[in-house]
Amino acid sequence: MDEAENTRFDVVVIGGGPSGAIAAEDLARAGHRVALLDRAGRIKPCGGAVPPCCIREFQIPDSQIVARIRSARMVAPSEIGVDMPIENGFVGMVDREHFDEFLRERAALSGATRFNGTFETITRDDRGHPIVQFRPKGDEDRLVSLRTRLVIGADGANSQVARIALPDVKRVPFVFAYHEIVRAPVPGSPHYDSARCDVIYQGKVSPDFYGWVFPHGETMSIGTGSAHKGFSLRGSIADLRRELGFEGLETIRKEGAPIPMKPLKRWDNGRDVLLAGDAAGVVAPASGEGIYYAMYGGRLAAEATAAVLRTGDARALAGARKTFMAKHGRVFWVLGLLQYFWYRNDRSREQFVKICRDPDVQKLTWESYMNKAFVRGRFMAHVRIFLNDVRHLLGFARA
């Protein structure tokens, strides 16, 4: 019998992305026996943006920040670009290949026990406690069992944990994302600025989402996403690279994965399993941003499971979703409406980019993004933006 099978963990975290790694680290720091199971070699397609509040709250060191973004350029179907400068700050960029491993290693240094392998299923012992089974990397014929009191499923949008533990919870819609990490062009190249993120709202790039060019220091991420299964993401990026003059740049790696666009209605089984990160659906609609929300969700998962370990009351698991939605549910609702109204066709996208010229829109957008909260105390600015949105939506705004 494997040594791991003789150890009873307090919590087994399945999935070593930002959400699972933070959950494991927080629980280990609190003195709990934690196992972190991750499938080696998995890299999620991601632009890699982390706002200042994320850097502060989760103590992300400068060594992980591969670029500092000072502005964003919103590109309309007409090729018109609207620049949105960031005042008195920056957005950090990370490379998920290295950032996720940094978080996993930090969890291990905090006391979590790491396992590399492919999750298989959850069974139960004679007392009804969960047993997590997985196949170790390099020894896939062997099945290893981890006995535990609680399980956190942070295993991505197509969560196997969710399918096993919460089969009655309706799955949420996905955007399928794809990007290519390529060598950054030389300084001064057209269509590229190492301190600017380009967000491309064009139906040819994505019929229902957007494309992006995000700097990563010596490399950059060029990607897109769509919920339309017949749309060729690879073909779109090939065309975009050719159009921007990036087709000759070295391609380092290519990645694709589904991204949820709505939080699940329930994140726990009411007993001993709790979802976090993409498995719980905590990716912002419209923007597709997920790193901060995943890490915050992982922290809430750690707090909820720690409460169960302390009190024995499994009802505490529901607190993770309740707390998350109380803080960010309104933002997700607004972003969902934005995606529904403005991403439908190129005419709507053109109007959306025009709105981004508004100084109030730019200021409130960055303030809300950087701090992950709606800006309070600026009621008239919000009213003005709302009326301007309606005018554009109804076609009454001047070009």
Secondary structure by P-SEA (a helix, b strand, c coil): ccccccccccbbbccccaaaaaaaaaaaaaccbbbbbbbccccccccccccaaaaaaaccccccccbbbcbbbbbccccbbbbbbbccbbbbbbccccaaaaaaaaaaaabbbbbbcccccccccccbbbbbbbbccccccbbbbbbbcbbbccccccccccccccccbbbbbbbbbbbbbccccccccccccccbbbbbbccccccccccbbbbcccbbbbccccccccccaaaaaaaaaaaaccccccccccbbbbbbccccccccccccbbbcccccccccccccccaaaaaaaaaaaaaaaaaaaacccccccaaaaaaaaaccaaaaaaaaaaaacccccaaaaaaaaaaaccaaaaaaaaaaaacccccccaaaaaaaaaaaaaaaaaccccc
